[in-house]
Amino acid sequence: MGVAACLVILKYIDFETSYDSFHVNSPTLYRVVRSITQNGETKLPNVVTSYGLGPALEADFPEIKQSIRTHSMYGGAVIMYTPATGQHLAFHMDKIQMVDPAFLRAFSFKAINGSAETALDKPSSVVITKAVAEKYFGNEDPLGKTLKVAGGWSDGEYTVTAVLENIPGNTHFNFDVLLPTHNLLQNGQYLQDDGWGWNNFITYVELNNENSIEKVRRRLAAFTKQIMDVRTSDSGFETTLQFQPIREIHTDTGIRIDTGGISRSSIYFFATIAVFILFIAWINYINLSTARALERAREVGIKKSVGAYRSQLITQFFFESVLINFVGIVLATGLAVGLLPVVANIIGKELTFDFSDHRLWFTLLGLFVFGSLASGVYPALALSSFRIVDVLKGQQKSGGFSLRQVLVVFQFAASLLLIAGTFVVYRQISFMQNHDKGLRMDQMLVVNGPSILTWEQSKQRMRIFKDELKKVPGVSDVATSASIPGGGHNWGADIRRIGTQPKDFKSGSVVWIDPDFIPVYDIKFISGKNFDANVKSDMESVIINEASLAAFGLGTAEQALSQQLLMGDDTCAILGVVKNYNWNSLKSDHMPFLFRADTISTAKISIHLKGENMSNTVAAIEKLYTQLIPDDPFRYDFLDDFFNTQYRTDQQFGEIFAIFAGLAVIISCLGLLGLASFTTTQKLKEIGVRKVLGASISSIIYLLTRRFMRLILIASVISFPLTWYAMDTWLSGFAFRVGIQWELFFIPLLILIVIALITVSVQVLKGAMTNPTRVLRSE
C-alpha cells in the first residue's frame, strides 16, 4: 500500500510538471509576462499585453524567430453548420481562441486532417478539434465545410482547413476552435489604435535556439524603456518584461489573469506525503522485525551454536527484507494501476502508467533497492548481534526498543500533520464557498444572452424577455449585466480622480449593469443612490465600492459623491458608494470596482427565483427564451455553482490530499495493529498472572494502551509547530482565510487518539479476555 500510494503520487506530480513538454520547440518557447511599477510600487505580474508587442519584439531582437499572439473569445460564441441535407446545427462553444497563423507552426498540436502549418494562413479559415468535428459533421470529411460564427468578436463564415487531435490534458492551452486574429484586429477599437493601447492579448515568442534567452533578457530593459515607457511616461508607469519558459507556466501561479495551474508548494506537499507514506511503511517493517527479536533470539542462538557466521545471519535476515520488498513492489504496481483512475477522475484528466517509459522502471528499481536497504539493514544487524549464551539462557532483551519508540512517534507525528492538513484544506474551501460575499448568490439563475442576433435586435429581444420574465410565477427579480460575479470584468481601466496628476492612475475593474442589478443582488449602499434610467446624469455616472475610496483618494463615502473620476477619456461623476463585495474568488482582496450604467445588457440576465417548484420555473424560462430567440441555444447556470468553479483547483487539491493522507493513516494503523498484536502476545503470561491476582480487564487494557497514548502525546508536541507552519504557508495564498485556531490542532489529535485506541484496544482486549490457564500451564 505504501509503495502503491507513492507510485500514484509520483505519477500525479509527473503529470502536473509535464505541462507543454510535448511541444517539439518547448525549449525555445516563452510567454511574455508584463509587470508595471508605478510610484515605486510593483503590481502583480500580468500575462495580458498589447497586440503591438509581439511584432515589435520580433523586429527588435534577431534572436526571436517568431512571435505568436493569442486572444480568448471570452464568453464564447454560437457556431452553426447547415448541411446540404439534414438538420441545422447550432451549439454554443466556450473554448474558442483567436491566434496568429504562426501558432500551429510553433506549438505541436497534431493535425489528423489538413496541414497544421498552413491551416490558419487565410483569414476565413477555422481549425477545430476531433471532438468538434464529430459533433458537427459526424463521419463526414470536415475539410472544406463552412461554419458560421456568431456572437463573438470575429463573426462570419469560416472554412474548416484542419482538424486536430483532441487537446491533451497537460497543456495550459484550452481550446476546441481556433480562428485567425486577422478579423479581430479589423474591429474599430484596434484600427484606431497604434497597437499599444489595449492590453488584452497573450504574447509568445519562439527563439532561434536555447542559448538566445540570455542575450534577449540582457536587452529587455532597454527595449521597454525605448519602446514602451515613453508611451506611459506621463502616468509614471515603468514596464518590466519577463520571458517565462512555457514548461513553467502551469506551476507558476503568482501571475494575474492566469488560472488553472498548480503551485509549486502544492507539488512539494504531495512529494512530502509520498516520502511520509514510504517512511511509515518502512518503519512498520522495522518495528515489527525488531519487536519479534525475543522470538527470533533463540533461532539466532541455535544457529550460532551449530556454526553459523554472523554474515550468514545478516544475509538471511536481509534477504527476507529483499523478498518482502520485491513482492510488495509487484503487488503495489497492480494496486497503483487500479488507484490511478480515482485520482484521474478527481482532476478530470487522463492518467495512465506508461510501462514503456524507462523512468517508471528506474523508479520501481529505486524503490526496491532503497526500500530493501532502508527497511532491512537495521533488523538484519540487530537480530544477528545476539550473543549465544544470553539468548539460550533467556536473558537477551529485544534490541531497538528506544528506536522503535522514536519510529512510532514519527509515524504519529506524520499522521497528525496529514490529518490536520486535510482538515484545514476542507475548512478553507468551505469557508470560501459559504462566506458572505456581499452579494445575493442563492437561487440566482443566470441565463446567457443571445449570440446570433445583431446588437439592436439583441437589445430589443432582451427588453421583451426581461419584461416577460417578471410575469413568470416563480421569478422574484430580474436584472441584466455585461458580466456576473465570478465571470470577470468588462474593462480593466486606468482611473484617477479629477484634479490629480496622470501618474496617479490606478487600475480598476469596470462592469456594465442595468439599474435593477444592484437591488436584485442586494448590494448595500453606504452613500448615494442607485442608477435611475429616467435621469440622464445618473446613467452617465458610476457607482464605486469601498476599496475605491482609498485607491483614488476620494475621502469618505459622503465626500466621494462630490468627486469625479477620469476613466480613459471619460469623465464620470460618482453617484453612489456600496459596501465591498467579493466579485471574484476570495483568494484576492477587495480591489477598486466600478459599475457603469446601461439600460439593458445583452450578455447576461440574472433571475432571482422564489424557491418553490424551481424546475418548473426553469422550464418556463427556457420555453419563453426559445420563443423569443428560437435559433439561439438556451444556456444557464446557477450563480453559486458557477462562482464556486473558481475553487475547483483547490477542491481537487483537497480531495487528492485527503486520499493520500488517509492512506498514510491507514498504513500507520496497520503497523500499529501488528505491533499491538505482537506486544499483547508477548505479555500474555503477564496478563494471565495479573488476572489470577485479581486485575480487571479494564486495568489491563489501560496498562497496555497507555504507552501508545504517551507516544501520541509526544508526537503531538513535535507535530504542532510543523502543522502551524504548513497551515500558515498554504493559507497565505488566500486574501480571505480561516484563522489558525485551537480546534485545527486538537480535533486531528482527538481523531488520531480514537483511531489508535480502537486499533490497539481490539488486540489488547483479545489478550485480556484470554483464559489465564491457557498461557500459564506451561510455567
Buried (B, 14 or more C-beta within 10 A) or exposed (E): BBBBBBBBBBBBBBBBBBBBEBBEBBBBBBBBBBBBEBEEEEBEBBBBBBBBBBBBBBEBBEBBBBBBBBBBBBBBBBBBBEEEEEEEBBBBBBBBBBBBBBBBBBBBBEBEBBEBEBBBBBBBBBBBBBEBBBBBBEEEEBBEBEBBBBBBBBBBEBBBBBBBEBBBBBBBBEBBBBBBBBBBBEEEEBEEBEBBBBBBBBBBBBBBEEEBBEEBEEEBBEBBEEBBBEBBEEBBBBBBBBBBBBBBBBBBBEBBBBEEBBBBBBBEBBBBBBEBBBBBBBBBBBBBBBBBBBEBBBBBBEBBEEEBEBEEBBBBBBEBBBEBBEEBBEEBBEBBBEBBEEBBEBBEBEBEBEEEEEEBEEBBEEBBEEBBBBBBBBBBBBBBBBBBEEBBEEEBEBBBEEBBBEBBBBBBBBBBBBBBBBBBBBBBBEBBBEEEBBBBBEBBBBBBBBBBBEEEEBBBBBBEBBEBBEEBEBBBBBBBBBBBBBBBBBBBBBBBBEEBEBBBBBBBBBBBBBBBBBEBBEBEBBBBBBBEBEBEEBBBBBBBBBBBBEBBBBBEBEEBBEBBBBBEEEEBBBBBBBEBBBBBBBBBEBBBBBBBBBEBBBBBBBBBBBEEEBEEBBEBBEEBBEEBBEBBBBBBBBBBEBBBEBBEBBBBBBBBBBBBBBBBBBBBBBBBBBBBBBBBBBBBEBBBBBBEEEBEBEEBBEBBBEEBBEBBEBBBEBBBEBBBEBBEEBBEBBBBBBEBEEEBBBEBBEBBBEBBBEBBBEBBBBBBEBEBEEBBEEE
